């Protein structure tokens, strides 16, 4: 287990003084329940702390880097950057799911790939780094792995809205989304969606939820319009 933990430390570019904090951050409640551990030994308390640290760091970062943006827009942008799908995306980039300690039931139903599980673990890791190394180290982690490439993340995670704004008044026809396929077992499905303007297909996408598939389709459509 230690070698696996060291591998994750290398990925996140932070070495823990108290390795138990990282182990706790990776321990899902299903594992704690199954192994009859104290219910406080799961990652939920660290997730609570990490959420607060993340909100502060993201607020400060956006305030400093978008000086002309009004409060309402700052709030919406922050919400899109610290929401469950974004944090799950960041967790996937780190491969965080493979390091989680899950109960057998959660494991069998695809918990390692579930957005709610991996996003919570991402916040728990932030909380663990904050306790272990202080605010500066937690901030460095957030800037490197969550708030990096903000414009791309903003575009991807709000693609449906951005696509609608690009089309309205510029391209005739109504936007519509269609599910065109799904594959995999019930607990681990991949959905495919297509977005149309009128009678013309503009983009396709896939994801672990229907909403994620539609967002990916909209993102592909945006890329196609920008090429024009």
C-alpha positions in Angstrom: 0.0 0.0 0.0 2.9 2.3 0.8 4.3 2.1 -2.7 0.9 3.0 -4.1 0.7 6.0 -1.7 4.1 7.1 -2.7 3.1 6.9 -6.4 0.2 9.2 -5.7 2.4 11.6 -3.7 4.6 11.8 -6.8 1.5 12.5 -9.0 0.2 15.3 -6.8 3.7 16.7 -6.3 3.3 16.8 -2.5 5.0 14.6 0.1 3.0 14.1 3.3 4.6 14.4 6.7 1.7 12.5 8.2 0.8 9.8 5.6 -2.3 8.8 7.6 -4.0 12.0 6.5 -3.7 11.0 2.9 -4.8 7.5 3.6 -7.9 8.9 5.4 -8.6 11.2 2.4 -8.7 8.2 0.2 -11.0 6.1 2.5 -14.6 6.0 1.4 -17.4 5.6 3.9 -18.3 2.2 2.3 -14.9 0.9 3.2 -15.2 2.1 6.8 -18.6 0.5 7.2 -17.5 -2.8 5.7 -14.5 -3.0 7.9 -16.4 -1.9 11.1 -14.1 1.1 11.6 -15.0 4.2 13.4 -17.4 6.2 11.1 -15.2 9.2 11.6 -12.3 7.4 9.9 -13.7 8.0 6.4 -12.9 11.0 4.2 -16.0 13.0 4.9 -14.6 15.4 7.5 -11.5 16.1 5.3 -13.9 16.7 2.4 -15.8 19.3 4.5 -12.5 21.1 5.3 -11.2 20.8 1.7 -14.4 22.3 0.3 -13.9 25.4 2.4 -10.2 25.8 1.5 -11.1 25.3 -2.2 -13.7 28.0 -2.1 -11.4 30.5 -0.5 -8.5 29.8 -2.9 -10.7 29.9 -6.0 -12.4 33.1 -4.8 -9.1 34.8 -4.2 -7.7 33.6 -7.5 -10.7 34.8 -9.6 -10.8 38.1 -7.7 -7.2 38.8 -8.6 -7.2 37.5 -12.1 -10.6 38.9 -13.3 -10.5 42.5 -12.0 -13.2 43.7 -14.4 -15.7 40.8 -13.7 -18.7 41.8 -11.5 -19.7 39.8 -8.5 -22.5 37.8 -10.1 -20.2 36.6 -12.9 -17.4 35.8 -10.4 -19.9 33.7 -8.4 -21.1 31.8 -11.5 -17.5 31.2 -12.7 -16.4 29.9 -9.3 -19.4 27.6 -9.1 -18.5 26.1 -12.5 -14.9 25.5 -11.4 -15.6 23.9 -8.0 -18.7 21.9 -8.9 -18.8 18.1 -8.8 -18.2 17.4 -12.6 -15.2 19.7 -12.7 -13.6 18.2 -9.6 -14.3 14.7 -10.9 -12.6 15.7 -14.2 -9.6 16.9 -12.2 -9.6 13.7 -10.2 -9.6 11.7 -13.4 -6.6 13.6 -14.7 -4.8 12.6 -11.6 -6.1 9.0 -11.7 -7.3 9.5 -8.2 -10.0 6.8 -8.5 -7.5 4.0 -8.6 -6.1 4.9 -5.1 -9.4 4.9 -3.3 -10.3 2.5 -0.5 -13.8 1.3 -1.3 -16.2 -1.3 0.1 -16.9 -4.3 -2.1 -20.4 -3.1 -3.0 -19.2 0.4 -4.0 -16.3 -1.2 -5.9 -18.7 -3.5 -7.8 -21.1 -0.7 -8.8 -18.4 1.5 -10.4 -17.5 3.8 -7.4 -14.0 4.4 -8.7 -15.4 6.2 -11.7 -18.4 7.9 -10.1 -18.2 11.7 -10.1 -19.7 12.0 -6.6 -17.1 9.7 -5.1 -14.0 11.1 -6.9 -15.0 14.7 -6.5 -15.4 14.2 -2.8 -12.0 12.5 -2.6 -10.5 15.4 -4.5 -11.8 17.8 -1.8 -10.6 15.4 1.0 -7.1 15.4 -0.5 -7.1 19.2 -0.4 -8.2 19.1 3.3 -5.4 16.6 4.0 -2.8 18.7 2.4 -4.0 21.8 4.3 -3.8 20.0 7.6 -0.4 18.5 6.8 1.4 21.4 5.1 -0.7 24.5 5.7 -2.6 26.9 3.4 0.3 27.6 1.0 0.7 23.9 0.0 -3.0 23.4 -0.3 -3.2 26.6 -2.5 -0.4 25.3 -4.7 -2.2 22.0 -5.2 -5.4 23.8 -6.1 -3.8 26.2 -8.6 -1.9 23.3 -10.2 -4.7 20.7 -10.5 -8.0 22.6 -10.2 -7.6 26.2 -11.3 -5.3 25.4 -14.2 -6.6 26.2 -17.7 -9.6 28.0 -16.4 -10.8 29.1 -19.8 -10.9 25.6 -21.2 -12.7 24.2 -18.2 -15.2 27.1 -18.3 -15.8 26.3 -21.9 -16.2 22.6 -21.4 -18.3 22.6 -18.3 -20.7 25.3 -19.5 -20.7 24.2 -23.1 -24.5 24.0 -23.5 -25.0 27.6 -22.4 -22.1 28.9 -24.5 -23.2 27.0 -27.5 -26.7 28.4 -27.2 -25.4 32.0 -26.9 -23.2 31.4 -30.0 -26.2 30.1 -32.0 -28.9 32.6 -30.9 -29.4 35.3 -33.5 -26.6 34.0 -35.6 -27.7 30.7 -37.0 -31.3 29.8 -37.9 -32.8 26.7 -36.4 -33.6 25.3 -33.0 -31.0 23.5 -30.9 -32.0 20.0 -29.8 -30.1 17.2 -28.1 -30.7 13.5 -28.8 -29.4 10.4 -27.0 -28.0 8.1 -29.7 -26.7 5.2 -27.6 -25.6 3.7 -24.3 -23.4 0.8 -23.5 -22.1 -1.0 -20.4 -23.8 -2.4 -17.3 -26.3 -0.3 -15.3 -23.8 0.7 -12.7 -21.1 1.8 -15.3 -22.9 3.1 -18.4 -21.5 5.3 -21.1 -24.1 7.5 -22.8 -23.7 9.0 -26.3 -25.5 12.2 -27.4 -25.8 14.3 -30.5 -26.6 18.0 -30.8 -28.5 19.4 -33.8 -29.3 22.8 -35.1 -32.6 22.4 -37.0 -32.0 19.4 -39.2 -28.2 19.4 -39.1 -26.0 17.5 -36.7 -23.4 19.7 -35.1 -21.5 17.5 -32.7 -21.5 14.2 -30.8 -20.2 13.3 -27.3 -20.1 10.6 -24.7 -20.0 10.6 -20.9 -21.0 8.6 -17.8 -24.2 10.6 -17.5 -26.7 11.9 -20.1 -25.9 15.5 -19.1 -22.1 14.9 -19.5 -22.7 13.4 -22.9 -24.7 16.5 -24.0 -22.0 18.8 -22.6 -19.4 17.0 -24.7 -21.6 17.1 -27.8 -22.0 20.9 -27.3 -18.3 21.3 -26.8 -17.6 19.5 -30.1 -20.2 21.8 -31.8 -18.5 24.9 -30.4 -15.2 23.7 -31.7 -16.7 23.2 -35.1 -18.3 26.7 -35.2 -15.0 28.2 -34.1 -13.2 26.5 -37.0 -15.6 28.3 -39.3 
